[in-house]
């Protein structure tokens, strides 16, 4: 029929365009603008395809794979370009393929990127402090995958360490990301953690020297430590920084903050030297 022929032509055009998109994606370094344009063209073409079939024939399977591969590149591209609203949108659509239409595909057509992207989605939710959504997403995954797949177990471990206040373990995990795209979200998390630790330090100490700031906040060089101290309006006296104090802070809170710092950072030995 005429509709069937038009559908076949659309699938063929989509197949040619996805090859172009994949070629652009495989070229390093990425040309973000070119990839963005190809993704846009691809999305327009996919609208014409019935790629969520109830009774999949060969063309439908091709359409499913083409659409899913497009969305996967789109999700990775969104992280590289820092477009989080795009990332979230791509992931909402991808989950339809990963969960609702997985059975329509034979094993050899399953996506190799699925675990990484589901893990990145968990990490995204964690970096946005959306813990309810994080746990809801986790419940959709098989226990085996959570325990044995490094892409999923990584954000799970991070979340556990954050909840326990084991920030030292989080800092250790930052150098062992299972995929380079994880770094984007881990950096966001580390900023959150640094602010949290700095808040505790403000309650626990009147002043810290630059080495103390570097130790407590896990900052590698003095210049970055100085910039961070200035960003929090800590007063530079030459030898020390006077930490901003909340006039309402009470003794109990100061004790708790000191305890948290010692526990989570494991710097109990150095605290006398730092103060």
N, C-alpha and C positions, 0 to 999 in steps of 0.2 A: 504494500500500500504506500501511498504518497507520504504519510506520516512516518512510516517505518524507514523509508528512504531518507527523509530529512533527518531522522534520528541518527541513522548510520553516518551521514555526512557530518553531523555535529560531533559525533564520537571521534571520527577521523580527524576533524579539525582540533578537537581537544587533545587527541593523542599527539599531534604534531606540536601543539603549543606546550604541552607538558614536557616534551623532549627539549624544547628551547629553554624552558624554565629550569629543568634539571641541569642542562649544560651550563647555564648562567650560574646556578648554585654551586656547581662543581669547580668553577673557575675561582681561584684564590689570587688576590684578595677579592671579596665580594663587591660587586658594583650594586650598592643598595638601591639606587634609583632605577636601574635596569630591572632588577628583581621585583621591585615594587610595581613597576609598569606591567610586567608580565603577569604578576599575580592579579592585578586589576582586570586585565584582559581575560585571564583564565576564569575569574569569578563570573564575569558577564556571560561567558560561554557556558559555564556549568549551570547557570539558571535555566538554560534551554534543555538541559539533559535530565531525563528522569533517572537520577542516580540513587534513589532509595527505593528499590523494587520490592514487590511482595513475592513475585515469582521470577527470580533472576534467570535470565538466559545469558548467553556469552557476552552480548553487548552490554547488558546491565552490569555484569561483573567488571568488565573493562571500565565502565563509567564509575563504579564504586571506587576502584583502585586509583583512577585518575583524580577523582575528587579528593579522596583521602590524601594522596601524595601532595596535591596542591596545598591543602590545608596544613599539612605537616611542615612544608617549606615555609608557608606563611607564618606559622607559629614560631619557628626558629628565627625567621627574618625579623619578626616583631621584637624579639629579645635583643637581637643585634642592633636594632634601630631605637630601642628603648620605648617602643609604643605599647604600653601595657594594656590599654583598652583594646587594641587590635589582638594582642596575645590572648586575652580573656575570651574575645569573640571567636577566635579560631579554635580555642580549646572546647568551648561549648559545642561547636559543630563537630569537632573531632570525636568527642565522647559518644556521639550518635553512632559513628562508625565502629569505635572500639567496643562499645557495650551492646548497642541495639542491633547492629548489622553484622557483627563478627561471625555469626553462624552461616551467613550467606556466602562466606569466602572459604575456599579450600585452604589447608594449612600453608601451602607454598606461596599463597598470596597475602599472608599475614604481614603486618608491618614490623620491620625490625626497629623502628623508631618509637613504637608505642610505649615501652617502659620508660624511656628517657623523657618523653613528653608528659606522661602521667606524673613522673617524679618532679619535673620542672613546674608542673601545675601545683603540686603540693608545696613546693618551695616558694612559689609565687604567693600562695595564700598565707604561708608562714611569714614572709617578708612584709605582708600587708597587715599582719597581726589579726588575720581572720581565722581564728582557731576553730570556731564552730564549723565553718566551711571545710577547713582542713580535715577535721575528723569525719565529716559527712562523706568527703571524697575517699578517705581511707577505707571507710566501711564498704565501698563498692568494689574494693580490690580483694582478690583471693588471698587468704592467709599465707599460702605458700609464696606468693609473689612478694608480699610485704617482708617476709623473713629472709627470702633467698635472693631477691633481685636487688643488686647494688644501687640501681637508680631509684628504687622506692625506699630501701632501708636507710639510705643517706638522709633524706629529709625527716624520716621517722626518728633516727638517732638525734638529729639536730633539735627536733622539737622536744624530745625527752630531756636533753641537756639544758635547753632553755628553761623548761618548766622546773628543773631541779636547781637552776641558778648555777649550773656547772659551766661557767663561761670559758674556763680554761680549755675544756674539751671542745667547745665550739671553735675556738681559735686554732686548735690542733686539726680539726676537720677541714678548715678552710683551704689547706694545701692538698687535699686529697679528693677533689671533686671528680665524680665519675664521668663528667662530660664538661667541656669548656663553657657551655652555655650556663651551667650552674653558677659560675663565678659571679654573674650579674646580680643574682638574687642573694648570694652569700655576702657580697659586699654591702648590700642594703641592710642585711641582718646585722652585720658587724657594726655599722653606724648606729643602729638601734641599741646594740649591746654597749658600745662605748659610751653613749649618752646615759644609759642606765648605771654603768659603773661610775661615771663621772658624778652623777647625782648622789650615789652612795659616798663617794670620796668627799664631796662637799659637806655631807653630814658628819663624816667621821674625822676629818682632819682640818686643821686651820691652814696649814701650808704644806706644799710639796716642792722639792727641787725638780729640775728638768728630768733627771734620771728616774726619780720616783714616778713622775707622770708617764714616762716611757714604759716603765715596768708595769704599773697598774693598768694602763690602757693598751698595753701590747702594741706600742708604736715603735717602729724601727729606727727612726732618725729624729734628732733633736729639733730640726726645723719644723717638721710636721707636728711634733708634740707642742712646740711653742705656738704654732698657728691654732691648734685645737684649744689650747689654754686661753688664747686671746678671744677665740670665738665664743667662749663661755664667760668672758669678762673677768677672768681671774687676773689679779693685779700682780704685775711683774715688779719685784723689788730688787732685781739684780741677781741675788743668790737663790731666791725662792719665788714661788707664786703663792699669793694669798688666795685661798679658795673662797668663792662667794658663799656666804652663809645665810641661811634662812633664819631670820630673827625669831621665828616661832618654833624652830626645831627644839625638841625636848631631849633630855638625856637618854631616855629609853630608845628613841629613834636613832640617836647617834651610836649607841651601843650595838643596836641591830645592824646598822649600816657597816660598822667596823667588822662585826662578825661575818656579814655577807661577803665583804671584801676578802677577808682572810680565808674563808671557806672556798669561795668560788675561784679565786685567783691563785691560791696556794702560795701566797707570798708572806706567810706569817713570820718567817725568819728575817725578812728584809724590812718589816714595817718600822722598827725602831730607827733604822738608818734613813728611811724615807721621810719620817715625820720631822 
